[in-house]
Amino acid sequence: MFKNLTIVKKLRISYGVIIVLLLILGIYSQYNTAQIKQDTKDIDERVDKITNAATIRKIIKDNQIEVREILLTDNMKEKEESKKIIEENRKIYKETIEYLEKTTRSDKGKKILAELKEAFEDVAKANNK
């Protein structure tokens, strides 16, 4: 088949094959790059969620410490400062929960968030008493 072709036609066919292969490789590379970009976006979102979960954990721990300070001290000024800290922590907690509610897509994650909110409301009521 290729024996009857001139050298120019053989070169054109070979360059054509190379160009087609390069196009296929370029399209495949673009697809993989887009996939990697989506994966890194998912990883960034997960890191943000973990950071926010750690913030919630720290807030709960700090509020427990402040409640203990309120119970142990007789100084009203220190009690008021502890109450202010607790209120500031609650604001940060609410902002963090709102972010997590916006970014959570799975049913399991939404269920965990609902349980967390319910538990924190119970803790807040106990702290207020």
C-alpha positions as CSV (number, residue, x, y, z in Angstrom):
1,M,0.0,0.0,0.0
2,F,2.7,2.5,1.0
3,K,5.1,1.3,-1.7
4,N,3.3,3.1,-4.5
5,L,3.2,6.5,-2.7
6,T,5.7,9.2,-3.3
7,I,7.9,10.4,-0.5
8,V,5.9,13.6,-0.1
9,K,2.7,11.7,0.5
10,K,4.4,9.4,3.0
11,L,5.7,12.4,4.9
12,R,2.2,14.0,4.9
13,I,0.7,10.9,6.2
14,S,3.3,10.5,8.9
15,Y,3.0,14.1,10.0
16,G,-0.8,13.8,10.0
17,V,-0.6,10.8,12.3
18,I,1.8,12.7,14.6
19,I,-0.5,15.7,14.7
20,V,-3.6,13.6,15.5
21,L,-1.7,11.9,18.3
22,L,-0.6,15.2,19.7
23,L,-4.2,16.5,19.6
24,I,-5.4,13.4,21.4
25,L,-2.6,13.7,24.0
26,G,-3.4,17.4,24.5
27,I,-7.1,16.8,25.0
28,Y,-6.3,14.0,27.5
29,S,-3.9,16.3,29.4
30,Q,-6.5,19.0,29.6
31,Y,-9.1,16.6,31.0
32,N,-6.6,15.3,33.6
33,T,-5.7,18.8,34.6
34,A,-9.3,19.7,35.1
35,Q,-9.8,16.6,37.2
36,I,-6.8,17.5,39.3
37,K,-8.1,21.0,39.8
38,Q,-11.5,19.7,41.0
39,D,-9.7,17.2,43.4
40,T,-7.6,20.0,44.9
41,K,-10.7,22.1,45.3
42,D,-12.3,19.2,47.2
43,I,-9.2,18.9,49.4
44,D,-9.2,22.6,50.2
45,E,-12.9,22.4,51.2
46,R,-12.2,19.4,53.4
47,V,-9.3,21.2,55.1
48,D,-11.6,24.2,55.7
49,K,-14.1,21.9,57.3
50,I,-11.5,20.2,59.5
51,T,-10.2,23.6,60.6
52,N,-13.8,24.7,61.4
53,A,-14.4,21.5,63.3
54,A,-11.2,22.1,65.3
55,T,-12.4,25.7,66.0
56,I,-15.7,24.4,67.4
57,R,-13.9,21.9,69.5
58,K,-11.7,24.7,70.9
59,I,-14.7,26.9,71.6
60,I,-16.4,24.2,73.5
61,K,-13.3,23.6,75.6
62,D,-12.8,27.3,76.2
63,N,-16.5,27.7,77.3
64,Q,-16.1,24.8,79.7
65,I,-13.1,26.5,81.2
66,E,-14.9,29.8,81.5
67,V,-17.9,28.1,83.2
68,R,-15.6,26.6,85.7
69,E,-14.0,30.0,86.3
70,I,-17.5,31.5,86.9
71,L,-18.3,28.7,89.4
72,L,-15.0,29.0,91.3
73,T,-14.6,32.7,91.6
74,D,-16.3,35.1,93.9
75,N,-15.2,38.2,92.0
76,M,-18.1,39.6,90.0
77,K,-15.8,41.4,87.6
78,E,-14.1,38.1,86.6
79,K,-17.5,36.4,86.2
80,E,-18.6,39.2,83.8
81,E,-15.4,38.8,81.8
82,S,-16.0,35.1,81.6
83,K,-19.6,35.6,80.4
84,K,-18.3,38.0,77.7
85,I,-15.8,35.5,76.5
86,I,-18.5,32.8,76.4
87,E,-20.8,35.1,74.4
88,E,-18.0,35.9,71.9
89,N,-17.2,32.2,71.6
90,R,-20.9,31.5,70.8
91,K,-20.8,34.1,68.0
92,I,-17.8,32.4,66.5
93,Y,-19.5,29.1,66.9
94,K,-22.6,30.2,65.1
95,E,-20.5,31.6,62.2
96,T,-18.6,28.4,61.9
97,I,-21.7,26.3,61.9
98,E,-23.3,28.5,59.2
99,Y,-20.2,28.0,57.0
100,L,-20.3,24.2,57.6
101,E,-24.0,24.1,56.8
102,K,-23.4,25.9,53.5
103,T,-20.5,23.6,52.4
104,T,-21.8,20.3,53.6
105,R,-23.5,18.3,50.8
106,S,-23.8,14.8,52.1
107,D,-26.7,13.5,54.1
108,K,-24.4,12.0,56.7
109,G,-22.6,15.3,57.2
110,K,-25.9,17.2,57.5
111,K,-27.1,14.7,60.1
112,I,-23.9,15.1,62.1
113,L,-24.2,18.9,62.0
114,A,-27.8,18.8,63.2
115,E,-26.8,16.6,66.1
116,L,-23.9,19.0,66.9
117,K,-26.2,22.0,66.9
118,E,-28.7,20.2,69.1
119,A,-25.9,19.2,71.6
120,F,-24.4,22.7,71.6
121,E,-27.9,24.2,72.4
122,D,-28.2,21.8,75.3
123,V,-24.7,22.8,76.5
124,A,-25.5,26.5,76.1
125,K,-28.7,26.0,78.2
126,A,-26.7,24.2,80.9
127,N,-24.0,26.9,80.9
128,N,-26.6,29.6,81.2
129,K,-28.0,28.0,84.3
